[in-house]
Amino acid sequence: MRPILLNGHTRSLTKIKYNREGDLLFSVSKDHTPTVWYSHNGERLGTYEGHGGTCWDIDVNGTTTRVLTGSGDNTCRLWEATTGKQLHVFETKSAVRSVAFAFGDKEAIFVTDATMGNKSTIHFVKIAENPEEQQPPYKTITTNEAKFSIARWGYLNKTIVVGHDDGTISIFDAKTGELIRKAKDHTDTIQDLQFSNDLSYFITASKDTNSFIYDYETLKVLKRYPTERPVNSAAISPLKDHIILGGGQDAMSVTTTSVTAGKFEVRFFHKIFQEEIGRVKGHFGPINTLAFHPSGKSFASGGEDGYIRIHHLDPDYFTFKYDEEE
């Protein structure tokens, strides 16, 4: 399994995201420049120029016509996916940590930080067909408790599933903004939250060194994957009963340990049996973001080292089975 190395960012990766077809990979990093790549060969297609700070999150709509980015420059920006043209800037009072298009692409949300007296807020926007008619957010959800770290749309856009800085998972009604339910199984920041294909469950990655699979309806923990280091990202395979985890210590303590100590590997776990089944080496620093290709035949990882690695999985990966799975 020889990886394709994508070298275009000058600083740490923060988020990578495949489009629905999987032919394109979108990435953001601390270097202010969202980038798009061909996923099959790693060729860089282009960049989205305009941000003045670290970009924390990126999303692409279902038809790959619009891209949404959130940045530490206190803006959320809407772009034309194919040309890189900036279509709209949503000005905010604090850093934008998380962005997400709704299913159907008619709406989007973005999450702003709690800083300088501003509450952590989820902003709802309707995406205008004509960018010149784009309106500001029409609704917000705020919290007086631990700030929001990540937010994603739930089933049929009826809910918003939110991760908090203290490890809480909350589900809000997308229409009324009311809290439906919450669970606190993690003890530290939720770094990542990715849904299964059918949206019936999702996986979390937390600084508390654990990754859990939650049932979407009940917020019960279905599966647990404990590790020894902070988990920065977790992804669910759309093809096999596998999940992948990536993480590592924060940047301050990285220099005191060696790469060979197994700190910076992508770890494969069996989703049902919760056993580790393999590791993929490569990054020279913590892994900050992971994504499975929609086909499940490859995955990508973005690291603190500024590189994205695309791994096309070997044929024997697809034939591997436990005796119980025969």
Secondary structure per residue as TSV (DSSP state, phi and psi in degrees):
chain	resnum	aa	ss	phi	psi
A	1	M	-	360.0	89.2
A	2	R	-	-87.2	124.2
A	3	P	-	-78.4	156.8
A	4	I	E	-97.3	126.7
A	5	L	E	-97.2	120.6
A	6	L	E	-101.7	111.0
A	7	N	-	-117.3	98.8
A	8	G	-	-147.7	-26.5
A	9	H	-	-84.0	145.5
A	10	T	S	-99.5	-6.0
A	11	R	S	-139.3	-178.2
A	12	S	-	-57.1	140.3
A	13	L	E	-72.1	145.0
A	14	T	E	-116.8	-32.5
A	15	K	E	-159.0	140.5
A	16	I	E	-127.0	150.7
A	17	K	E	-153.0	126.5
A	18	Y	E	-80.7	149.5
A	19	N	-	-76.9	176.1
A	20	R	S	-62.3	-39.4
A	21	E	S	-75.7	-23.7
A	22	G	S	85.7	4.7
A	23	D	S	-81.5	-16.9
A	24	L	E	-124.0	146.6
A	25	L	E	-122.2	125.4
A	26	F	E	-104.3	141.9
A	27	S	E	-141.6	148.8
A	28	V	E	-131.8	155.0
A	29	S	E	-148.2	-172.0
A	30	K	T	-81.0	5.1
A	31	D	T	-96.2	13.8
A	32	H	S	76.1	-1.8
A	33	T	-	-123.5	96.7
A	34	P	-	-58.8	143.1
A	35	T	E	-136.0	150.1
A	36	V	E	-125.3	139.6
A	37	W	E	-130.6	154.3
A	38	Y	E	-75.6	129.9
A	39	S	T	-79.4	-22.7
A	40	H	T	-79.5	-27.4
A	41	N	T	-130.7	-1.2
A	42	G	-	78.0	10.7
A	43	E	-	-71.5	136.1
A	44	R	E	-82.3	124.0
A	45	L	E	-84.3	-43.1
A	46	G	E	174.2	-178.4
A	47	T	E	-130.8	164.6
A	48	Y	-	-114.9	104.4
A	49	E	-	-94.9	132.1
A	50	G	-	157.8	-30.1
A	51	H	-	-68.9	151.5
A	52	G	-	-118.7	19.1
A	53	G	S	-157.5	178.5
A	54	T	-	-52.1	132.9
A	55	C	E	-95.6	125.6
A	56	W	E	-98.0	-28.8
A	57	D	E	-152.1	156.5
A	58	I	E	-146.4	145.3
A	59	D	E	-143.2	153.2
A	60	V	E	-126.3	141.3
A	61	N	-	-76.4	174.2
A	62	G	T	-66.6	-22.8
A	63	T	T	-102.7	7.1
A	64	T	S	52.9	45.2
A	65	T	S	-111.5	-24.4
A	66	R	E	-129.2	145.9
A	67	V	E	-126.1	139.9
A	68	L	E	-120.9	132.5
A	69	T	E	-131.0	148.6
A	70	G	E	-123.5	139.2
A	71	S	E	-139.8	162.6
A	72	G	T	-73.4	-3.5
A	73	D	T	-85.2	16.3
A	74	N	T	64.6	37.0
A	75	T	E	-139.5	151.4
A	76	C	E	-115.9	129.2
A	77	R	E	-120.9	142.4
A	78	L	E	-107.8	130.2
A	79	W	E	-125.1	156.0
A	80	E	E	-82.6	123.1
A	81	A	T	-62.8	-41.6
A	82	T	T	-81.0	-29.3
A	83	T	T	-105.9	-18.4
A	84	G	-	82.1	5.0
A	85	K	-	-71.2	134.3
A	86	Q	E	-79.4	122.6
A	87	L	E	-96.6	-34.3
A	88	H	E	-160.9	147.5
A	89	V	E	-118.6	119.5
A	90	F	E	-92.5	107.7
A	91	E	E	-77.7	137.5
A	92	T	-	-129.1	174.4
A	93	K	S	-98.4	-5.7
A	94	S	S	-151.1	176.6
A	95	A	-	-62.5	143.6
A	96	V	E	-94.7	116.6
A	97	R	E	-94.9	-29.2
A	98	S	E	-147.8	141.0
A	99	V	E	-136.7	150.6
A	100	A	E	-161.7	130.9
A	101	F	E	-78.0	145.1
A	102	A	-	-75.9	159.2
A	103	F	T	-65.5	131.5
A	104	G	T	96.5	-14.0
A	105	D	S	68.8	12.3
A	106	K	S	-84.1	-21.4
A	107	E	E	-134.8	169.3
A	108	A	E	-152.6	161.5
A	109	I	E	-126.7	153.2
A	110	F	E	-143.1	150.5
A	111	V	E	-111.4	129.3
A	112	T	E	-109.2	152.1
A	113	D	-	-73.4	159.2
A	114	A	-	-92.7	97.5
A	115	T	-	-143.8	155.1
A	116	M	T	50.7	43.7
A	117	G	T	81.7	-2.0
A	118	N	-	-90.7	137.8
A	119	K	-	-77.9	151.8
A	120	S	-	-64.6	129.5
A	121	T	E	-136.6	139.8
A	122	I	E	-99.7	123.7
A	123	H	E	-105.2	134.5
A	124	F	E	-105.2	130.2
A	125	V	E	-128.9	145.7
A	126	K	E	-92.1	128.0
A	127	I	-	-84.0	114.9
A	128	A	-	-76.9	141.7
A	129	E	S	-64.1	-40.3
A	130	N	S	-98.6	113.7
A	131	P	G	-56.8	-27.2
A	132	E	G	-69.3	-18.0
A	133	E	G	-100.0	10.8
A	134	Q	-	-63.6	127.9
A	135	Q	-	-99.4	158.3
A	136	P	-	-70.0	174.9
A	137	P	-	-54.3	139.9
A	138	Y	S	-100.9	-7.5
A	139	K	E	-160.7	151.6
A	140	T	E	-139.1	155.6
A	141	I	E	-123.3	127.8
A	142	T	E	-116.9	164.9
A	143	T	-	-134.5	142.8
A	144	N	S	-96.8	-6.6
A	145	E	S	-96.6	-154.8
A	146	A	S	-56.8	139.2
A	147	K	-	-68.0	155.3
A	148	F	E	-71.2	136.0
A	149	S	E	-108.5	-27.1
A	150	I	E	-157.8	145.1
A	151	A	E	-140.2	138.4
A	152	R	E	-137.3	151.0
A	153	W	E	-73.8	140.8
A	154	G	-	-93.3	-166.4
A	155	Y	G	-57.1	128.5
A	156	L	G	55.8	25.4
A	157	N	G	61.7	18.7
A	158	K	S	-80.8	-24.2
A	159	T	E	-133.7	164.6
A	160	I	E	-119.5	123.8
A	161	V	E	-98.6	126.0
A	162	V	E	-126.3	137.0
A	163	G	E	-102.4	143.2
A	164	H	E	-113.6	167.6
A	165	D	T	-67.6	-22.7
A	166	D	T	-97.3	6.0
A	167	G	S	97.5	-3.3
A	168	T	E	-71.3	145.3
A	169	I	E	-112.8	127.4
A	170	S	E	-121.4	148.4
A	171	I	E	-121.3	123.0
A	172	F	E	-109.0	149.1
A	173	D	E	-72.9	123.8
A	174	A	T	-68.7	-24.5
A	175	K	T	-82.9	-50.3
A	176	T	T	-93.9	-19.7
A	177	G	-	80.8	4.8
A	178	E	-	-79.5	147.4
A	179	L	E	-73.8	124.5
A	180	I	E	-90.3	-49.5
A	181	R	E	-161.1	162.0
A	182	K	E	-147.1	159.6
A	183	A	E	-140.8	145.3
A	184	K	E	-129.7	92.1
A	185	D	-	-108.6	-31.4
A	186	H	-	-81.2	158.0
A	187	T	S	-114.6	1.3
A	188	D	S	-146.5	178.9
A	189	T	-	-49.4	134.7
A	190	I	E	-79.9	113.1
A	191	Q	E	-89.3	-28.3
A	192	D	E	-152.0	153.5
A	193	L	E	-151.6	114.9
A	194	Q	E	-129.0	135.6
A	195	F	E	-85.9	157.1
A	196	S	-	-73.3	166.7
A	197	N	T	-59.1	-37.3
A	198	D	T	-91.4	4.3
A	199	L	S	63.9	16.2
A	200	S	S	-85.6	-16.6
A	201	Y	E	-151.8	165.3
A	202	F	E	-144.9	160.2
A	203	I	E	-112.8	143.5
A	204	T	E	-115.5	155.8
A	205	A	E	-129.2	131.0
A	206	S	E	-132.1	154.1
A	207	K	T	-65.1	-14.7
A	208	D	T	-79.1	12.2
A	209	T	S	78.3	8.2
A	210	N	E	-116.1	156.0
A	211	S	E	-129.7	130.6
A	212	F	E	-121.1	149.5
A	213	I	E	-103.0	124.2
A	214	Y	E	-105.8	144.8
A	215	D	E	-76.9	129.1
A	216	Y	T	-63.8	-39.7
A	217	E	T	-71.8	-41.7
A	218	T	T	-107.9	-14.8
A	219	L	-	59.4	28.8
A	220	K	-	-82.3	144.0
A	221	V	E	-78.4	120.2
A	222	L	E	-91.6	-39.4
A	223	K	E	-141.9	149.6
A	224	R	E	-127.3	136.9
A	225	Y	E	-128.5	88.7
A	226	P	E	-77.9	143.3
A	227	T	-	-132.2	-173.8
A	228	E	S	-102.1	-9.4
A	229	R	S	-132.7	162.4
A	230	P	-	-53.6	136.6
A	231	V	E	-99.3	119.3
A	232	N	E	-93.3	-25.7
A	233	S	E	-154.9	149.9
A	234	A	E	-147.0	139.4
A	235	A	E	-137.6	149.4
A	236	I	E	-105.6	129.4
A	237	S	-	-67.9	132.4
A	238	P	S	-81.1	-4.8
A	239	L	S	-112.1	-45.5
A	240	K	S	-116.7	168.4
A	241	D	S	-82.2	59.8
A	242	H	E	-128.8	154.1
A	243	I	E	-130.4	156.5
A	244	I	E	-122.3	143.6
A	245	L	E	-124.3	146.1
A	246	G	E	-142.1	147.4
A	247	G	E	-177.1	-142.2
A	248	G	-	136.8	171.1
A	249	Q	-	-71.4	167.1
A	250	D	-	-68.6	166.3
A	251	A	H	-58.8	-30.0
A	252	M	H	-64.9	-36.0
A	253	S	H	-99.0	3.4
A	254	V	H	-66.0	-40.4
A	255	T	T	-66.0	-15.9
A	256	T	T	-86.9	-4.3
A	257	T	S	-126.5	161.1
A	258	S	-	-98.9	155.6
A	259	V	G	-62.6	-33.4
A	260	T	G	-67.7	-13.2
A	261	A	G	-74.3	1.7
A	262	G	S	77.8	26.2
A	263	K	-	-81.4	-27.5
A	264	F	S	-118.6	45.7
A	265	E	-	-108.7	149.6
A	266	V	E	-79.7	126.6
A	267	R	E	-107.9	126.6
A	268	F	E	-94.2	130.1
A	269	F	E	-121.5	149.1
A	270	H	E	-77.5	126.3
A	271	K	T	-62.1	-40.0
A	272	I	T	-83.6	-49.3
A	273	F	T	-81.5	-12.1
A	274	Q	-	61.5	25.5
A	275	E	-	-102.2	143.9
A	276	E	E	-73.4	132.4
A	277	I	E	-117.5	-5.4
A	278	G	E	174.3	164.9
A	279	R	E	-137.3	148.3
A	280	V	E	-122.4	117.6
A	281	K	-	-82.2	174.3
A	282	G	-	149.7	-47.3
A	283	H	-	-79.3	149.0
A	284	F	S	-102.1	37.8
A	285	G	S	176.9	176.3
A	286	P	-	-55.1	147.2
A	287	I	E	-90.6	122.1
A	288	N	E	-97.2	-24.1
A	289	T	E	-154.2	141.5
A	290	L	E	-133.4	149.9
A	291	A	E	-152.9	134.4
A	292	F	E	-84.9	140.8
A	293	H	-	-62.5	145.0
A	294	P	T	-55.9	-22.7
A	295	S	T	-81.2	-17.5
A	296	G	S	78.7	3.5
A	297	K	S	-93.2	-6.2
A	298	S	E	-152.6	166.3
A	299	F	E	-145.2	162.3
A	300	A	E	-127.4	148.7
A	301	S	E	-133.4	142.5
A	302	G	E	-121.8	134.3
A	303	G	E	-121.7	171.4
A	304	E	T	-63.1	-20.3
A	305	D	T	-78.4	-1.7
A	306	G	S	87.7	0.4
A	307	Y	-	-103.6	148.6
A	308	I	E	-108.6	135.3
A	309	R	E	-118.8	124.5
A	310	I	E	-103.7	122.9
A	311	H	E	-111.4	116.5
A	312	H	E	-88.8	119.3
A	313	L	-	-71.2	144.0
A	314	D	-	-71.5	157.1
A	315	P	H	-56.3	-36.3
A	316	D	H	-70.3	-18.1
A	317	Y	H	-62.3	-37.8
A	318	F	H	-79.2	-19.1
A	319	T	H	-95.9	-12.7
A	320	F	-	-64.8	130.4
A	321	K	-	-145.0	148.7
A	322	Y	-	-72.8	157.0
A	323	D	G	-57.1	-36.5
A	324	E	G	-68.2	-19.0
A	325	E	G	-89.8	-8.2
A	326	E	-	-62.6	360.0
